Amino acid sequence: MYIICSEIWSKLEELISIVLIAVITLLALQSQAWASLQSSRIGLNSGLEEDIILALLIDHQDFMWVGTKNGLFVYDGYQVQKHIPYPSTPNSISALDIRNIYQSSDHTIWVSTNSGGLNKYVPQTNTFTHYRHQSDKQNSISNDSVYDVVEDVDGQLWIATQIGLNRLNRITGEITRFYHDADDPTSLPNDYVYRLFLDSNKRLWLGTIGAGLAYWDAVQQEFVQVALPNSSHDDIFAITEDAQQNLWLGSRNGLLKMNPLRDTVEQIYLTPSSKKQPLVINLHLTQKNTLAIGTSGYGLMVLDLANNTLVSGNERPNAANSTVTSIVENSQSTLFVGTWGAGLQRINAEVPYVTLIDNANSNTLPTIRNVSALFTDQANNKTWVGTLGTGLHWLDHDSQQILKVESSLSLHLIEGIHSITQLGADQLYVGTSQGLWHLSTQGKTLAFFKHDTTHPNSIGKGYVRVIEPALDGNLWIGIGGTGLHHFNPNTEKFTAYRHDSTNKASISGDYITSLLVDGDEIWVGTRSSGLNRCQTLVWVCKRFQPNSAEENPLSHFYVTDLVRDSKLQIWVGTDGGGLSKILFDTNNRVLGFQAVSEQLGSVGQSILSITPELDGNLWLTTKKGISFLNPSQQTAFNLGDEQLFHVGSFSQNASSQSVDHSYFGAINGVISIERNRVISPELPAPIKFTKIEHESLPLPLMNMGIANDLELSLPWGKVLTLEFSLLDFSEKTHDYEYRLTPSSPWQPLNNRKHMTFFKMEPGLHQIEVKGKGNNGQWSDPAKLNVKIVPPWWMKTSVRIASITIIIMMFIAFHKMRLARWQKHTARLQALQAQKQVALDEVENREQQLSTAYQGLRSLASQIQNAKEEERKSISRELHDQFGQTLTATKINLQLYKKFNYQEQERIESAISITHTMIQQMRSISFNLRPALLDDEGLVAGVKLQLEKMSALIAKPIKLSVSRDFPMVNQGITINVFRIIQESVNNAIRHANASQIIVSLSYHSEQLFIEIKDDGKGFDVDKVKENTFSGVHLGLLGMEERVHSLSGKLLLHSSISNGSIIKVVIPNV
């Protein structure tokens, strides 16, 4: 019998599959477009590449479980953990094809498969427990093709399969099977159970394939079939319940609304009633009390439950994602849908107060692109729209259409618009890339002003970046490159205020980006040179720069926008330094700039425009969307590209306000935001730890295995690695921060989503991590308590005992050391006394040696003087006595020669010998002491000496004497003479010099003597060393002579490069 039933069900399954495929195909061909629900595919870059998604679940920890035809995935927005069958791993998931994922009240995950039965996930080991059909065991599920699971009020698990319904008692493990019995009307209506649902009254509802809807009567222990309008609703694929306890049923032929209390069922038409209704595969009641409907062929539809009308549908990019198989919603009210063919899709939530104006829906008007400037004319109920490329337009507030302003001017003059303002009721001024365009408010061109090199009062050259009306009825005009200009419309003259590098009271730069008129002052922002506060009555500017010495300086040099809000606070936007508020003292002096970074995070680093609301809140356009800042509450949130219709990058200073709307210019049109309404930011996304690795853990803890209140006890000394994710599934980078104690400050991690700790200190660490979503909201922190268990030697008791022992050992050691030290000190004191005696003796001997040395030097000087005196005496004796005697002898011989002719030859010889003796005597006398020194002085004596010595070398010795060289005393004369004599003699005898130059000069009461030769030179250090050892006595004598005169002797020489001897004698 069982075999026959199995064959019948097998045939029936094939037939149902064929019918389902035919219906899906037919509905795909009949699909239509509804109001657009923008969606984007996610997971592709994270490993979730499956196109066919069959089941979705967001668990209690906000991880997303994704069932596909090729396995089960756990997704955290960054990466996936994949589960597929592994034959070698018996506890891996049992099959690839996943049909349903369910979480029971105890947070257990149950996974239904098409061919492998039911799987229970065990997070502690990251494995699965299998519940399979076993033909030889009655206590097993009835079939391995499982479609749905639900938990009843008693905690029992109901399991829907393709053949029969099962009830699992999770305490006893007993399984009860239920089948259809044609003879029993209280039996299961059909064995093919596709959907299970437990309503708010704890009643179990069953959706079957072939027998429609039924429920389980727990009191009578029987199934009750519910009559539906016709047989077209015999196949029920989805069941849910709304707040009014109405049941919503998804069938093969559309959507049904059932009121069990009134026993009524009605058809809710998703397409015109004359057409076949789409097959409804999945239903989800959203947090906004709408019904999300997953269909085959019509994609995702959203039904307003208040009036049972469709509010939106999924605009399909292709037929592949027109079938929505599953729907889930996270805590931020974001919907995610699984599709047949287009993978996992994230439904981009629409912001009800934000609209895009771009003429895209008009058949006659061109689509507006590259909006670069906006200005609202309140009186005429329109906003002027400037673009880059198509010139000037205006937005009709009533029709929400943007119309072109026609002009007879050359297109190149007016196609690039950068700024717009209005002067009075009917004068419009538009800044372009070529100059200033003057129009009436009806769009009629009145004038165009451009740079004229021949006209000194013309407008400067460059883009007209910003225009602000002045209080005197004139205009302030900021130009990119040529500074600030003041324009008088009556005289049509421009006055320039330029940067002057020599004048610190001028503006800091010439590329003007923003202006703010503040009474008789004007704030001027520049692109590269910071901010200026300028007095207009007497032009003086105060500059504000980043990185200045002032406290709380400007955050960045590129100032993009300046505004004053309703509370009279001035805000400064920068590109790179975010938003700042200017702080003033009671005398209106600037105290500094208060940066707003904590609330805005990385999304607010580049501010493009600032738009204040009447309540003091701010709208900010940034490079990452539009941010809403509440300064008083210090909160902010961000609208990203998805909420802003993929409008693209916003333009700098392109913002304006009407009574009801704020407008922002971007690449793909104008974003309009309703004013004067309560802005409710999105809830922050949750953050969870996704992976914990430690060497002591047998396996890493993953995702669901990490409980919210988890406390880990880990041994000291190992590496702990933590990974975490902000679970908004936006697939964009997030900012993260962490701290190790609840009282410590948050530390930035930037976009790094992991941390590694090595050798954490023993004790309890309360690790907290938080993340900031793309909406600007910080999450509540994820918490992890980590107790680091120290090794035995780090335990407190061991440490106390060890410290006690160490202290005792230290005391004993100290006493021993102290005794040794005292003994050693006594010995040292004795040695010190001996040392002092020795030092005193050495000092006395040094004094004696010094005295003896001075005595020797004095004696040497006296000996030199005595020697000189002796030489002088001998020289005069030789000259005066012996010289006269020889001269007399020579005269007598000459007289004798006249009278004795016989001995002429002998007498002539005697005369010659006498003459030679006279010459020798004179030479000896001169060498001993030239008489000329005493008679004529130093210069004459040196000159005569050098003339005599010149005969010994190739070239005459040169003598150079300064004109003011004085007569000096005998002591200086003879010493200088001997120094020169010795130096020249050494040059001739030892240096083989061919030329010698002697110089004598005088200035500042000092004599300067220099003897220079071109000889072979010598090693100065070696010569000095030999001199002190007594080898070079001549040089030693020169040293002593110079010392006796308190002078200085300088030697300059090197081998083969001659030598120079310099002598300086002071106090002459």
Summary of the structure (lengths in Angstrom):
residues: 1068
radius of gyration: 54.4
end to end distance: 143.9
largest distance: 196.3
contacts: 3475
relative contact order: 0.05
helix: 23%
strand: 39%
